[in-house]
Amino acid sequence: MVLDGVHELTGSDTKETVSSNRRVVAPLRRAVACVPTIGRGAALVLAMIVLAVAACTAPTAPPPTTTVATTGPGGAALIDEPSPSATATTPAGAQPRPASDPARLADDLVADEQALRNPATAEPALVAAARRQQAAYRAIGRHPEWDATTRPRIPPALLDVYDRNVDARRQLTAMSYVRDTLPAWRIQPPVPAGELMGYYHAAESESGVGWNYLAAINLIETSFGSIVGDSTAGAQGPMQFLPSTFAAYGQGGDVNSPHDSIMAAGRYLAANGFANDRDHAIYRYNNAHEYVQAVNQYAALIAADPAAFAGYHRWDVYYYTTAGDVLLPIGYAATSPIPVQDYLRTHPQ
């Protein structure tokens, strides 16, 4: 899978998984209805890969073959319509709505990036800022024509952060598949940040693979374990392994265990020459050059600033559909694919 998220995280289900071949979709996607950000798979990434539009009509029940339980509305929103300011709050489960004006959007993003790096920012405000940050990068990612307006408004201290996040989002979007159904997944809170850090560093000590690259892959594949479900190719667990590949590198562990899967990912990357050719090893994890670029961008940001990892850990799970980006909130659960329009009727934003 490849998410949002990302995902995007988001993620959209392009997860064709470790060692499996996959077709890379061209960057220019077919137009989505209405209006234009883990995840996974070695491809969930990419629904985090990821865009937005919503459809809202009178509520109807979901298909009889599907069970859906959510803690919030979780549908999709028209990201390009006028929005409240960056300080406004949104209901639980709803997408933040970035400003439609690119200059204002850039200014709001700067405010959120600064809040995420301010030790005085309280946790609720950090969560809100991270969610808006994610939505802003998703919006900017799909509007290259805004670059001449947005980028000059970013202060020099944040330019590298901005450039890498925008590029990662565009790389993931380029490899996303547009779906007309939502996946048979369950969305849960991510594995605690401190716990993950311990696993990344343990894997680095054993394999020599940089902990930040393991974190970036974990983000893209399943949004740090938020996404529970198999890929279309049969990839499983927080790091999205095919059963046969995990059997070779998991040392008898559990593919669904964050610890075991992260350790296996380190072994797999090391076996594929990470020490001498990092990009080749990452490409073997998910056969797409866009994936390699996105992993490198997120890994660089995660290594450079603890605030980057903390912000990504607070991101939502998005899924890229024919109706645009759909946010799958914590508590989302489906036992079979759901037609996206059916879901949006009962879970509007």
URLIN-V639835 format. One record per residue. PHI is phi in whole degrees, 0 to 359 (NA if undefined). PSI is psi in whole degrees, -180 to 180 (* if undefined). Layout:
phi->PHI psi->PSI
phi->PHI psi->PSI
//
This chain:
phi->NA psi->167
phi->211 psi->116
phi->265 psi->-162
phi->251 psi->*
phi->NA psi->-78
phi->24 psi->-108
phi->134 psi->-104
phi->44 psi->-60
phi->129 psi->-31
phi->238 psi->149
phi->232 psi->154
phi->249 psi->158
phi->276 psi->84
phi->246 psi->19
phi->287 psi->107
phi->255 psi->-4
phi->72 psi->166
phi->312 psi->132
phi->68 psi->-3
phi->266 psi->147
phi->281 psi->149
phi->215 psi->155
phi->269 psi->130
phi->270 psi->124
phi->280 psi->142
phi->296 psi->152
phi->302 psi->-35
phi->276 psi->113
phi->266 psi->161
phi->293 psi->149
phi->296 psi->143
phi->260 psi->155
phi->295 psi->146
phi->74 psi->-105
phi->234 psi->158
phi->312 psi->*
phi->NA psi->*
phi->NA psi->39
phi->146 psi->78
phi->181 psi->-168
phi->132 psi->-166
phi->296 psi->25
phi->213 psi->74
phi->263 psi->-15
phi->313 psi->31
phi->189 psi->9
phi->276 psi->-35
phi->307 psi->4
phi->245 psi->135
phi->142 psi->112
phi->211 psi->-180
phi->218 psi->143
phi->191 psi->154
phi->227 psi->156
phi->233 psi->133
phi->227 psi->125
phi->220 psi->-170
phi->298 psi->142
phi->300 psi->141
phi->225 psi->160
phi->284 psi->149
phi->291 psi->165
phi->304 psi->147
phi->299 psi->-24
phi->276 psi->-1
phi->242 psi->139
phi->248 psi->125
phi->233 psi->129
phi->226 psi->128
phi->225 psi->160
phi->263 psi->-4
phi->203 psi->174
phi->298 psi->-44
phi->58 psi->14
phi->281 psi->-152
phi->245 psi->156
phi->235 psi->157
phi->282 psi->98
phi->293 psi->-23
phi->268 psi->11
phi->267 psi->166
phi->306 psi->144
phi->227 psi->162
phi->292 psi->169
phi->291 psi->168
phi->296 psi->-18
phi->270 psi->-9
phi->287 psi->153
phi->260 psi->160
phi->236 psi->153
phi->299 psi->155
phi->302 psi->131
phi->88 psi->-8
phi->266 psi->151
phi->288 psi->141
phi->296 psi->152
phi->245 psi->100
phi->296 psi->156
phi->299 psi->144
phi->281 psi->-22
phi->277 psi->121
phi->298 psi->-32
phi->294 psi->-46
phi->294 psi->-38
phi->301 psi->-45
phi->297 psi->-42
phi->295 psi->-41
phi->296 psi->-40
phi->297 psi->-43
phi->300 psi->-44
phi->299 psi->-40
phi->289 psi->-39
phi->299 psi->-40
phi->291 psi->-39
phi->297 psi->-38
phi->293 psi->-21
phi->257 psi->4
phi->264 psi->115
phi->300 psi->-19
phi->276 psi->-8
phi->289 psi->127
phi->286 psi->158
phi->304 psi->-47
phi->302 psi->-39
phi->290 psi->-33
phi->295 psi->-43
phi->298 psi->-47
phi->297 psi->-42
phi->295 psi->-41
phi->295 psi->-39
phi->294 psi->-41
phi->292 psi->-39
phi->303 psi->-48
phi->300 psi->-47
phi->297 psi->-37
phi->295 psi->-45
phi->294 psi->-33
phi->294 psi->-43
phi->294 psi->-48
phi->296 psi->-36
phi->300 psi->-34
phi->266 psi->4
phi->233 psi->73
phi->302 psi->-26
phi->292 psi->-13
phi->275 psi->-11
phi->305 psi->-39
phi->294 psi->-21
phi->264 psi->-44
phi->284 psi->-47
phi->299 psi->-42
phi->297 psi->-15
phi->269 psi->-2
phi->272 psi->127
phi->296 psi->152
phi->308 psi->-38
phi->295 psi->-20
phi->249 psi->2
phi->297 psi->-42
phi->295 psi->-40
phi->300 psi->-47
phi->298 psi->-52
phi->299 psi->-43
phi->291 psi->-41
phi->295 psi->-42
phi->295 psi->-44
phi->296 psi->-43
phi->301 psi->-44
phi->298 psi->-42
phi->291 psi->-35
phi->297 psi->-44
phi->292 psi->-38
phi->297 psi->-38
phi->297 psi->-26
phi->255 psi->11
phi->277 psi->145
phi->263 psi->139
phi->270 psi->126
phi->248 psi->151
phi->256 psi->5
phi->229 psi->156
phi->266 psi->152
phi->281 psi->161
phi->276 psi->73
phi->239 psi->169
phi->236 psi->135
phi->252 psi->123
phi->235 psi->168
phi->301 psi->148
phi->295 psi->159
phi->300 psi->137
phi->310 psi->141
phi->301 psi->-45
phi->298 psi->-39
phi->296 psi->-45
phi->299 psi->-44
phi->302 psi->-40
phi->298 psi->-41
phi->291 psi->-42
phi->299 psi->-45
phi->290 psi->-35
phi->295 psi->-41
phi->293 psi->-38
phi->296 psi->-42
phi->298 psi->-38
phi->281 psi->-42
phi->255 psi->-21
phi->85 psi->0
phi->279 psi->129
phi->305 psi->132
phi->301 psi->-33
phi->291 psi->-29
phi->287 psi->-38
phi->296 psi->-39
phi->295 psi->-42
phi->296 psi->-42
phi->295 psi->-42
phi->299 psi->-39
phi->298 psi->-51
phi->291 psi->-38
phi->287 psi->-49
phi->219 psi->18
phi->52 psi->53
phi->60 psi->38
phi->86 psi->6
phi->293 psi->-34
phi->269 psi->122
phi->244 psi->114
phi->161 psi->156
phi->276 psi->153
phi->281 psi->172
phi->296 psi->-24
phi->269 psi->-2
phi->95 psi->12
phi->291 psi->146
phi->226 psi->157
phi->81 psi->174
phi->299 psi->-25
phi->250 psi->7
phi->56 psi->77
phi->252 psi->140
phi->292 psi->144
phi->308 psi->-41
phi->294 psi->-38
phi->289 psi->-40
phi->295 psi->-36
phi->299 psi->-32
phi->280 psi->-28
phi->239 psi->-7
phi->276 psi->-8
phi->51 psi->43
phi->79 psi->9
phi->279 psi->-170
phi->255 psi->121
phi->299 psi->-25
phi->271 psi->-2
phi->277 psi->125
phi->306 psi->-44
phi->298 psi->-51
phi->293 psi->-39
phi->287 psi->-37
phi->292 psi->-41
phi->298 psi->-42
phi->295 psi->-37
phi->297 psi->-41
phi->299 psi->-44
phi->296 psi->-41
phi->296 psi->-47
phi->296 psi->-40
phi->297 psi->-43
phi->295 psi->-24
phi->262 psi->20
phi->85 psi->29
phi->306 psi->-39
phi->297 psi->-34
phi->256 psi->-28
phi->213 psi->82
phi->304 psi->-46
phi->296 psi->-37
phi->297 psi->-42
phi->296 psi->-43
phi->293 psi->-38
phi->298 psi->-37
phi->294 psi->-27
phi->290 psi->-40
phi->210 psi->113
phi->286 psi->70
phi->208 psi->128
phi->295 psi->-31
phi->296 psi->-37
phi->297 psi->-45
phi->301 psi->-45
phi->296 psi->-43
phi->296 psi->-43
phi->300 psi->-45
phi->299 psi->-40
phi->293 psi->-49
phi->294 psi->-38
phi->297 psi->-40
phi->296 psi->-42
phi->292 psi->-42
phi->296 psi->-39
phi->289 psi->-32
phi->281 psi->-27
phi->207 psi->120
phi->304 psi->-28
phi->295 psi->-27
phi->294 psi->-51
phi->300 psi->-44
phi->299 psi->-39
phi->293 psi->-47
phi->299 psi->-35
phi->295 psi->-21
phi->264 psi->0
phi->291 psi->158
phi->272 psi->174
phi->256 psi->123
phi->246 psi->155
phi->230 psi->132
phi->272 psi->119
phi->228 psi->175
phi->294 psi->-15
phi->259 psi->10
phi->98 psi->-162
phi->288 psi->128
phi->244 psi->127
phi->277 psi->127
phi->257 psi->104
phi->283 psi->162
phi->303 psi->129
phi->107 psi->-17
phi->301 psi->136
phi->207 psi->128
phi->223 psi->135
phi->269 psi->-11
phi->207 psi->161
phi->303 psi->144
phi->244 psi->127
phi->306 psi->128
phi->300 psi->-38
phi->292 psi->-33
phi->295 psi->-43
phi->295 psi->-42
phi->292 psi->-27
phi->294 psi->-34
phi->257 psi->-7
phi->224 psi->59
phi->286 psi->160
phi->252 psi->*
//
